[in-house]
């Protein structure tokens, strides 16, 4: 404060009003999986071109959930890559063709070892076809055809020789040459990559831990590739639930996503869901659609329900009515293609049976309280300070009510929210202010029961 006045005049002191910052946008998806070129660092991308730039071309196939999420409206991806030592890359060795070496060559002869650009079982089944060309000038060269059967994508590399094989495959989105082994003239034929293995649950947990430093993340997905071991799968998804619960204690509530294995009975799916009961986890069926569902949820405002909302970028999905009922009874989210509606989420619910939007609105309210409360840390604990805190909270909650995120009771007797701010004498001595807040998130219409009276 300036010194007191001596000569008669006016001294003006300006006090800045406490102004809450705007909350980070909802729909930020944290995802863990295999990446080509992240070098162990958490990266962010809000568009597909940016994702390919920072993650590498092969990541489009090792992490297909990223494209699905971006195509369906997620605001931003925060990708925590698995460690470089995680998993195993698929490989195949093509034996040498001695007839392609110059006559009289006495050195050791090599073929080529082809290796997936990214670790994981995603590359198992990739075929590499070597076809030698009949060149007029009698030089030796061959063509390579690389096919990824899971996506149907193919690459053709023409007029390749042994000296340029390594540099030529640097342009491939699928494979590279293992330069730790000899490179020469591979025998003509078709070779299939195999031996790719997924990361361990501990390695997924380590990658999830890196997302703790990104408070704006409110959706989490572990992009598991190997679904053959259901015990391992349950452990990974259990770590996702633990991660979400731990962050909720720090006012950074998150919602986790997972998907059912590609094979298995409805009873096995129900058993998996029963092991993952949580108000912070969503299990999606059938296999291969979880990225699209997570992206669609991220593209909605928190109070909007994903029930009957469309998802894009998927093939036609067929689930019978009985299968849909069985999945819903197990609190698994079915995704189906219906005539006249497209591919839709049948009902958006967590594995404890509650609506997804209810959980998201509650988390949004917690983040709002945390944001407003942080502004008052260090200010005076007096009646004016507590009143100002309450007013700012009421202001934020009134806006949530106007947005339709929270609503009064159906009879109108109970308000959409209640706020109480107080400090006992003991709290006052310890510098504590207590806030009791209640909100009523809006719920979606899932069922309509109608009665029709046929009159004479």
C-alpha positions in Angstrom: 0.0 0.0 0.0 1.2 3.5 -0.7 2.3 5.8 2.2 -0.4 7.9 4.0 -1.4 11.3 2.6 0.1 14.4 4.1 -1.1 17.1 1.6 -4.9 16.9 1.3 -6.0 14.8 -1.7 -7.4 11.5 -2.8 -5.7 8.0 -2.6 -7.3 5.2 -4.5 -6.6 1.5 -3.8 -7.6 -1.0 -6.5 -8.6 -4.5 -5.4 -8.9 -7.1 -8.1 -12.0 -9.3 -8.0 -11.4 -13.0 -7.7 -12.1 -14.3 -11.2 -12.2 -18.1 -11.7 -10.4 -19.4 -14.7 -12.2 -21.4 -17.4 -12.2 -25.1 -16.9 -10.2 -27.2 -19.4 -12.4 -28.6 -22.1 -13.9 -32.0 -21.4 -13.3 -34.9 -23.7 -9.5 -35.2 -23.3 -8.6 -38.8 -23.8 -5.5 -40.3 -22.2 -4.5 -43.5 -24.0 -1.6 -46.0 -23.5 -0.3 -48.2 -26.2 2.6 -49.0 -28.6 4.0 -46.0 -30.5 6.7 -45.9 -33.2 8.5 -42.7 -32.4 7.4 -41.2 -29.0 10.7 -42.0 -27.3 9.0 -42.7 -24.0 7.5 -39.2 -23.7 3.8 -38.3 -23.3 2.6 -36.6 -26.5 -0.5 -34.7 -27.4 -2.4 -34.6 -30.6 -5.8 -33.0 -31.6 -5.8 -34.1 -35.2 -4.8 -37.1 -37.2 -2.1 -35.4 -39.1 -0.5 -34.2 -35.9 -0.8 -37.8 -34.5 1.1 -39.2 -37.4 3.7 -36.5 -37.2 4.6 -37.0 -33.5 3.8 -40.8 -33.2 5.0 -42.2 -36.6 3.2 -43.8 -39.5 3.2 -47.3 -38.0 1.4 -46.0 -34.9 -1.8 -45.8 -37.1 -1.8 -49.6 -37.0 -0.4 -50.4 -33.6 -2.8 -47.9 -32.0 -6.0 -48.0 -34.2 -8.1 -46.6 -31.3 -6.4 -43.2 -31.8 -8.0 -42.7 -35.3 -11.3 -44.0 -34.1 -11.3 -41.5 -31.2 -10.3 -38.5 -33.3 -12.9 -39.4 -36.0 -15.7 -39.4 -33.4 -15.0 -36.1 -31.8 -12.6 -36.4 -28.9 -11.1 -32.9 -28.3 -7.5 -34.1 -27.8 -5.4 -37.2 -27.3 -2.8 -37.5 -24.6 -0.8 -40.6 -25.5 1.4 -42.2 -22.9 3.6 -44.7 -24.8 4.6 -48.1 -23.5 8.3 -48.4 -22.7 10.7 -49.2 -25.6 11.5 -52.5 -23.9 7.8 -53.5 -23.6 6.5 -56.3 -25.7 8.2 -58.1 -28.6 8.3 -57.1 -32.3 7.0 -59.6 -34.9 9.8 -60.9 -37.2 10.5 -63.3 -40.0 13.8 -64.3 -41.6 14.0 -64.9 -45.4 16.9 -67.3 -46.2 19.6 -66.2 -48.7 19.4 -66.9 -52.4 22.9 -67.9 -53.4 22.2 -67.7 -57.1 21.7 -63.9 -56.9 25.3 -63.3 -55.7 28.0 -62.6 -58.3 29.7 -65.8 -59.6 32.8 -66.6 -57.6 31.5 -64.8 -54.4 33.1 -66.6 -51.4 31.9 -64.5 -48.5 29.0 -65.4 -46.2 25.7 -65.1 -47.9 22.7 -63.4 -46.2 19.0 -63.1 -46.8 17.0 -60.6 -44.8 15.2 -60.4 -41.5 12.1 -58.3 -41.6 10.8 -56.8 -38.4 7.7 -54.9 -37.4 8.3 -51.2 -36.9 6.4 -51.3 -33.6 6.3 -54.1 -30.9 3.1 -56.0 -30.2 0.9 -58.7 -31.7 -0.7 -56.2 -34.1 1.9 -57.2 -36.7 1.5 -60.9 -36.4 0.2 -62.1 -39.8 1.8 -59.4 -41.9 3.0 -61.0 -45.2 6.0 -60.0 -47.2 6.2 -61.2 -50.7 9.6 -61.2 -52.5 9.4 -61.4 -56.3 12.6 -61.1 -58.5 12.4 -59.0 -61.6 13.4 -60.1 -65.1 15.5 -57.1 -65.9 16.7 -56.5 -69.5 20.1 -55.3 -68.4 20.6 -58.5 -66.4 20.9 -56.6 -63.1 19.4 -58.2 -60.0 16.5 -56.5 -58.2 13.2 -57.6 -56.7 9.8 -56.2 -55.7 8.4 -56.3 -52.2 4.7 -56.5 -51.4 3.7 -56.0 -47.8 0.1 -56.7 -46.7 -1.4 -56.0 -43.3 -4.4 -58.4 -43.2 -6.1 -56.9 -40.2 -6.6 -53.6 -42.0 -6.4 -54.7 -45.6 -3.7 -52.1 -46.2 -0.9 -53.0 -48.7 2.4 -51.5 -49.8 4.4 -52.3 -53.0 8.1 -51.4 -53.2 9.6 -51.9 -56.6 13.0 -52.5 -58.1 14.8 -53.0 -54.7 18.3 -54.4 -54.4 20.3 -55.7 -51.5 22.3 -52.4 -51.1 19.1 -50.3 -50.9 16.8 -52.7 -49.0 17.3 -50.9 -45.6 16.7 -47.4 -46.9 13.8 -48.5 -49.1 12.0 -50.1 -46.1 12.5 -46.9 -44.1 9.5 -45.6 -46.1 7.3 -48.5 -45.1 4.5 -48.1 -42.5 4.7 -51.7 -41.4 8.2 -53.2 -41.4 11.9 -52.5 -41.3 15.1 -54.5 -41.8 16.8 -55.9 -38.7 20.2 -54.4 -39.3 21.7 -56.3 -36.4 21.7 -59.3 -38.8 23.2 -59.6 -42.2 21.4 -58.2 -45.2 21.7 -59.6 -48.7 19.5 -61.3 -51.3 16.4 -63.0 -49.8 14.9 -66.0 -51.5 11.8 -65.4 -53.5 8.6 -66.3 -51.7 6.0 -65.1 -49.3 6.9 -64.7 -45.6 4.6 -64.1 -42.6 5.7 -62.2 -39.5 5.1 -63.8 -36.2 6.2 -63.7 -32.6 4.9 -60.2 -31.7 3.9 -60.1 -28.0 1.9 -57.6 -25.9 3.3 -55.6 -22.9 2.8 -56.9 -19.4 0.3 -55.5 -16.9 3.0 -53.8 -15.0 4.2 -52.0 -18.1 0.7 -50.8 -18.9 0.4 -49.6 -15.2 3.7 -47.7 -15.6 2.4 -46.0 -18.8 -0.9 -45.1 -17.0 1.1 -43.5 -14.2 2.5 -40.9 -16.6 -1.0 -39.6 -17.2 -1.2 -38.4 -13.6 0.8 -35.3 -14.5 -1.9 -34.2 -17.1 -4.8 -32.9 -15.0 -7.1 -32.1 -18.0 -7.5 -35.7 -19.0 -11.0 -37.0 -18.1 -11.2 -40.2 -20.2 -8.7 -43.1 -20.0 -8.2 -46.0 -22.4 -5.6 -48.8 -22.2 -5.1 -50.0 -25.8 -4.6 -53.7 -25.0 -3.6 -55.9 -28.0 -3.5 -59.5 -26.6 -6.9 -60.7 -25.3 -6.1 -64.4 -25.0 -5.4 -64.2 -21.3 -8.5 -62.9 -19.5 -6.8 -62.8 -16.1 -4.1 -60.5 -17.5 -6.8 -58.4 -19.2 -8.8 -58.1 -16.0 -5.6 -56.9 -14.2 -4.9 -54.2 -16.8 -8.4 -52.9 -16.8 -8.3 -53.1 -13.0 -5.3 -50.8 -13.0 -7.3 -48.4 -15.2 -10.1 -48.4 -12.6 -7.5 -47.9 -9.8 -5.9 -45.0 -11.7 -9.3 -43.3 -12.2 -10.2 -43.8 -8.5 -6.8 -42.4 -7.4 -7.1 -39.3 -9.5 -10.7 -38.7 -8.4 -9.3 -38.3 -4.9 -7.2 -35.4 -6.3 -10.3 -33.7 -7.9 -9.3 -35.0 -11.3 -12.1 -37.5 -11.9 -11.7 -39.8 -14.9 -13.7 -42.4 -16.7 -12.0 -45.5 -18.0 -12.8 -47.5 -21.1 -12.2 -51.1 -22.1 -13.5 -53.7 -24.6 -14.4 -57.4 -24.6 -12.1 -60.0 -26.2 -12.7 -60.8 -29.9 -13.8 -64.4 -29.0 -15.7 -65.9 -26.1 -19.2 -66.6 -24.9 -21.7 -64.1 -23.4 -21.2 -65.9 -20.1 -17.4 -65.2 -20.2 -18.1 -61.5 -21.1 -20.5 -61.2 -18.1 -17.9 -62.7 -15.9 -15.3 -60.2 -17.1 -17.7 -57.3 -16.4 -18.5 -58.7 -12.9 -14.8 -58.5 -12.1 -14.6 -54.8 -13.2 -17.6 -53.3 -11.5 -17.1 -49.6 -11.0 -18.8 -46.3 -11.5 -15.7 -45.2 -13.3 -15.3 -47.9 -16.0 -17.1 -48.6 -19.3 -16.9 -52.0 -20.9 -17.8 -52.0 -24.6 -18.9 -54.8 -27.0 -18.2 -56.1 -29.6 -14.4 -56.1 -29.9 -12.8 -53.3 -31.9 -15.1 -50.4 -31.2 -13.9 -49.0 -27.9 -11.9 -46.1 -29.5 -15.0 -44.9 -31.4 -17.1 -45.0 -28.3 -14.5 -43.2 -26.2 -14.2 -40.6 -28.9 -17.9 -40.1 -29.2 -18.3 -39.7 -25.4 -15.5 -37.2 -25.4 -17.2 -35.2 -28.1 -20.4 -34.8 -26.1 -20.8 -32.2 -23.3 -20.6 -34.0 -20.0 -24.4 -34.0 -19.3 -25.3 -35.5 -22.7 -25.9 -39.2 -22.7 -24.2 -41.5 -25.3 -27.4 -43.7 -25.5 -28.6 -44.0 -29.1 -25.8 -41.7 -30.3 -24.0 -42.6 -33.6 -20.4 -43.6 -34.0 -18.5 -43.5 -37.3 -15.6 -45.3 -38.9 -16.8 -48.8 -38.1 -17.9 -51.7 -40.2 -21.5 -53.0 -39.9 -22.0 -54.5 -36.5 -24.5 -57.2 -35.9 -25.7 -58.2 -32.5 -29.0 -60.1 -32.0 -31.6 -58.7 -29.7 -30.9 -61.5 -27.2 -27.2 -60.7 -27.3 -27.9 -57.1 -26.6 -30.1 -58.0 -23.7 -27.5 -60.3 -22.2 -24.8 -57.6 -22.5 -27.0 -54.9 -20.9 -27.9 -57.3 -18.1 -24.2 -57.6 -17.5 -23.8 -53.8 -17.7 -21.7 -54.0 -20.9 -22.3 -51.3 -23.5 -23.5 -52.8 -26.9 -22.7 -51.1 -30.2 -24.9 -52.2 -33.1 -25.9 -51.2 -36.6 -29.6 -50.5 -36.9 -31.5 -49.7 -40.1 -32.4 -46.0 -40.2 -30.1 -45.1 -37.3 -26.7 -46.2 -38.4 -24.1 -47.6 -35.9 -25.2 -46.6 -32.4 -24.5 -47.1 -28.8 -27.5 -49.0 -27.4 -27.2 -47.7 -23.9 -24.4 -45.7 -22.2 -23.7 -47.1 -18.8 -20.8 -47.9 -16.5 -20.1 -51.4 -15.2 -22.1 -50.6 -12.0 -25.2 -49.9 -14.0 -25.3 -46.1 -13.8 -25.5 -43.7 -16.7 -22.2 -42.4 -18.0 -23.3 -38.8 -18.1 -24.2 -38.8 -14.4 -20.6 -39.7 -13.5 -19.2 -37.1 -15.9 -21.4 -34.3 -14.5 -20.4 -35.2 -10.9 -16.7 -35.1 -12.0 -17.3 -31.7 -13.6 -18.8 -30.3 -10.4 -15.8 -31.6 -8.5 -13.4 -29.9 -10.9 -15.4 -26.7 -10.7 -15.2 -26.7 -6.9 -11.5 -27.4 -7.0 -10.9 -24.5 -9.5 -12.9 -22.0 -7.5 -11.4 -23.1 -4.2 -7.9 -22.7 -5.4 -8.6 -19.0 -5.9 -9.3 -18.5 -2.2 -6.2 -20.3 -0.9 -4.2 -17.7 1.0 -7.0 -15.2 1.4 -8.5 -14.2 4.8 -10.7 -16.7 6.6 -13.4 -14.2 7.7 -17.1 -13.7 7.0 -16.4 -11.8 3.8 -14.0 -14.4 2.5 -16.3 -17.3 3.2 -19.3 -15.4 1.7 -17.3 -14.6 -1.5 -16.3 -18.3 -1.8 -19.9 -19.3 -1.5 -21.0 -16.7 -4.1 -18.5 -17.9 -6.6 -19.6 -21.5 -6.1 -23.2 -20.6 -6.5 -22.4 -18.6 -9.6 -20.7 -21.6 -11.2 -23.5 -24.0 -10.2 -26.2 -21.7 -11.5 -24.4 -21.8 -14.9 -24.3 -25.6 -14.7 -28.1 -25.5 -14.1 -28.6 -23.1 -17.0 -26.6 -25.4 -19.2 -28.9 -28.3 -18.2 -26.2 -30.3 -16.5 -28.0 -30.3 -13.1 -31.7 -30.1 -12.4 -34.2 -29.7 -9.6 -36.2 -32.7 -8.3 -39.1 -33.7 -10.6 -41.6 -32.3 -8.1 -39.7 -29.0 -8.0 -39.4 -29.0 -4.2 -35.7 -29.8 -4.1 -33.2 -27.4 -5.9 -30.7 -28.5 -8.4 -27.8 -27.8 -6.0 -27.1 -26.8 -2.4 -24.0 -25.1 -1.0 -22.9 -24.5 2.5 -19.6 -22.8 3.5 -18.6 -22.6 7.1 -15.7 -22.7 9.5 -15.8 -23.7 13.2 -13.6 -22.1 15.8 -11.3 -25.0 15.7 -11.2 -25.0 11.9 -10.6 -21.2 12.1 -7.5 -21.8 14.2 -6.2 -24.4 11.7 -6.9 -22.3 8.6 -9.7 -24.6 7.4 -12.9 -23.7 5.6 -15.4 -26.5 4.9 -17.7 -26.7 1.9 -20.8 -29.0 1.8 -22.2 -29.2 -1.7 -24.9 -31.3 -3.3 -25.8 -31.5 -7.0 -28.4 -33.4 -8.9 -27.0 -34.4 -12.3 -29.6 -34.6 -15.1 -30.4 -38.1 -16.3 -31.3 -39.3 -19.8 -34.5 -41.0 -20.8 -33.7 -44.6 -21.3 -37.2 -46.1 -21.2 -40.7 -44.9 -22.0 -43.7 -46.8 -20.6 -47.0 -45.8 -22.3 -50.6 -46.8 -21.8 -53.0 -46.4 -24.7 -56.8 -46.6 -24.0 -58.8 -47.7 -27.0 -62.1 -45.9 -26.8 -65.4 -47.0 -28.4 
